[in-house]
């Protein structure tokens, strides 16, 4: 049995279909149609990734995502029937790592799940390497344990936020474009999501780090080009 996946969707046909595809990949699936059942599962079971529908009969996926981020860093993918940009931004701001809009192709969803789990598993079980710890101006990033400290205080970063910060630190002094960040994290097959996804994650990172946009200490915006961390 592979990793455990939580599915929360009040559209039973969709939830059942996703369950079938994930079971075919030998994932252990916890499937629920309400927020209350999902929250109970989150508190009782070991989860490796969550698929959260935005609209639920007794709540919404945003509140579940927020609850998850209070304790856990495993990947969260939002499922939404809405095309509105605000829903996507809300999910990412609350700590989601990815989103997919209904109707979707089940195989694409499975590919997204695998991509997120690969990164999360890599960060938490990577072999020890001499250069696994990145240090920069009070910032300490351990790529083996997926831990990040700022001025000796832990930062609770999602896998996507961790990826962005790690890439920028490894390239410090150089400008990294949104396109390059996007490719490094999701691969070129996800370019259609647009650069706004990176913008939202950068904003969330700055909030957690207490980094000011106007006079940043860490993540600097190079307008029209990308982002960089000064040497």
C-alpha positions in Angstrom: 0.0 0.0 0.0 1.3 3.4 -0.9 0.5 6.8 0.7 -2.8 7.7 2.3 -5.0 10.1 0.3 -8.0 12.1 1.8 -10.8 12.9 -0.6 -13.6 15.3 0.5 -16.3 16.0 -2.1 -20.1 16.1 -1.7 -20.5 15.1 -5.4 -20.5 11.4 -4.7 -20.0 10.3 -8.3 -16.8 12.4 -8.5 -15.5 11.2 -5.2 -16.2 7.6 -6.1 -14.5 8.0 -9.5 -11.4 9.6 -8.0 -11.3 6.8 -5.4 -11.3 4.2 -8.1 -8.4 5.8 -10.0 -6.3 6.3 -6.8 -7.0 2.7 -5.7 -5.8 1.5 -9.1 -2.5 3.2 -8.2 -2.6 1.3 -4.9 -3.0 4.4 -2.7 -5.0 4.0 0.6 -8.1 6.3 0.3 -10.1 8.0 3.0 -13.3 9.2 1.2 -15.9 11.5 2.7 -18.8 13.7 1.5 -18.9 16.2 4.4 -16.5 18.5 6.2 -17.3 17.1 9.6 -16.3 13.5 8.6 -13.1 14.8 7.0 -12.1 16.8 10.0 -12.5 13.7 12.2 -10.4 11.7 9.9 -7.6 14.3 9.8 -7.4 14.2 13.6 -7.4 10.5 13.8 -5.6 9.1 10.7 -2.2 9.5 9.1 -2.7 11.4 5.9 -0.1 12.1 3.2 -2.2 14.3 0.8 -5.6 15.9 0.8 -8.0 16.5 -2.1 -10.5 19.1 -0.9 -13.7 20.2 -2.7 -14.3 24.0 -2.1 -18.1 23.7 -1.7 -19.4 21.3 0.9 -22.9 20.9 2.5 -21.6 21.6 6.1 -18.6 23.9 5.4 -16.0 24.4 2.7 -12.6 23.2 1.7 -10.9 26.4 2.7 -11.7 25.9 6.4 -10.5 22.3 6.2 -7.2 23.4 4.5 -6.8 26.0 7.2 -7.3 23.4 9.9 -4.7 21.1 8.2 -2.1 23.8 8.1 -2.4 24.4 11.8 -0.7 21.1 12.4 0.5 19.5 9.1 2.6 20.3 6.1 1.5 17.5 3.7 0.3 18.6 0.3 -3.3 19.9 -0.3 -4.9 20.1 -3.7 -8.2 22.1 -4.0 -11.0 20.9 -6.2 -13.2 23.7 -7.5 -16.1 23.9 -9.9 -15.6 27.7 -10.2 -13.3 29.4 -12.7 -13.1 32.5 -10.6 -9.5 33.5 -9.8 -10.4 34.6 -6.3 -11.2 31.0 -5.3 -7.9 29.8 -6.5 -6.0 32.6 -4.8 -7.9 32.0 -1.5 -6.9 28.3 -1.5 -3.3 29.1 -2.2 -3.2 31.8 0.4 -4.5 29.4 3.0 -1.8 26.9 2.3 -3.0 24.8 -0.6 -0.2 23.6 -2.9 -2.2 23.1 -6.1 -5.7 23.4 -7.5 -7.7 21.7 -10.2 -10.9 22.9 -11.8 -13.9 20.7 -12.4 -14.6 19.1 -14.8 -11.2 17.5 -14.8 -9.6 14.4 -16.3 -9.0 11.8 -13.6 -5.6 10.9 -15.1 -4.5 14.6 -14.8 -5.6 14.6 -11.2 -3.6 11.4 -10.5 -0.6 13.0 -12.2 -0.9 16.1 -9.9 -1.2 13.8 -6.8 1.9 11.9 -7.8 3.9 15.1 -8.5 3.0 16.6 -5.1 3.8 13.3 -3.2 7.1 13.0 -5.0 8.2 16.4 -3.7 6.9 15.9 -0.2 8.4 12.4 0.1 11.7 13.6 -1.3 11.9 16.3 1.3 11.1 14.0 4.2 13.2 11.0 3.3 16.1 12.3 1.2 19.6 10.7 2.0 21.9 12.9 4.0 24.1 15.1 1.9 26.9 17.4 3.0 25.3 20.5 1.5 21.8 19.7 2.6 21.6 22.7 4.9 21.3 26.2 3.3 22.1 29.2 5.5 21.5 32.8 4.6 21.1 35.8 6.9 19.3 34.1 9.7 17.5 31.7 7.4 18.3 28.0 7.8 16.8 25.5 5.3 17.4 21.8 5.8 16.5 20.0 2.6 16.6 16.6 4.2 14.3 17.2 7.1 12.1 19.8 5.2 12.6 22.2 8.2 13.1 25.9 7.9 14.2 28.3 10.6 14.2 32.1 10.5 16.2 33.7 13.3 16.0 30.4 15.2 12.2 30.2 15.0 10.5 27.5 12.8 8.6 28.5 9.7 5.6 26.3 8.9 6.0 26.1 5.1 3.9 24.1 2.7 5.9 21.8 0.2 5.4 24.4 -2.5 6.6 27.3 -0.4 9.6 25.3 0.7 10.4 24.6 -2.9 10.3 28.2 -3.9 12.4 29.4 -1.0 15.0 26.6 -1.5 15.3 27.4 -5.2 15.7 31.2 -4.6 18.3 30.5 -1.9 20.3 28.1 -4.1 20.2 30.8 -6.8 20.9 33.7 -4.5 22.2 36.7 -6.2 20.5 35.7 -9.5 17.1 36.5 -10.7 14.8 33.5 -11.0 11.8 34.0 -13.4 8.3 32.9 -12.5 8.5 30.6 -15.5 11.6 28.9 -14.1 10.1 28.5 -10.7 7.0 27.1 -12.2 9.0 24.6 -14.3 11.2 23.5 -11.3 8.2 22.8 -9.1 5.4 21.5 -11.4 7.1 20.8 -14.8 6.1 22.3 -18.1 2.9 20.4 -18.3 1.4 22.7 -15.8 2.3 26.0 -17.5 -1.3 26.6 -18.4 -2.1 27.6 -14.8 -0.2 30.8 -15.3 2.3 32.8 -13.3 -0.2 34.1 -10.8 0.2 30.9 -8.8 3.8 31.7 -8.1 2.8 35.3 -7.2 0.4 34.0 -4.5 2.9 31.6 -3.0 5.6 34.4 -2.9 3.1 36.7 -1.1 2.3 33.9 1.4 6.0 33.3 2.0 6.7 37.0 2.7 3.8 37.1 5.2 5.2 34.1 7.1 8.7 35.6 7.0 7.6 39.1 7.9 9.3 40.3 4.7 8.1 43.7 3.4 7.3 44.1 -0.3 8.5 47.7 -0.4 11.8 47.1 1.4 12.4 43.3 1.4 15.2 41.7 3.4 14.9 38.4 1.7 12.7 38.0 -1.4 13.1 40.9 -3.8 10.8 41.4 -6.8 12.6 42.3 -10.0 9.7 43.8 -11.9 9.0 42.2 -15.3 11.8 39.6 -14.7 11.2 37.5 -11.6 12.5 37.2 -8.0 15.8 37.0 -6.2 17.5 36.8 -2.8 20.5 39.0 -2.5 23.8 37.6 -1.6 
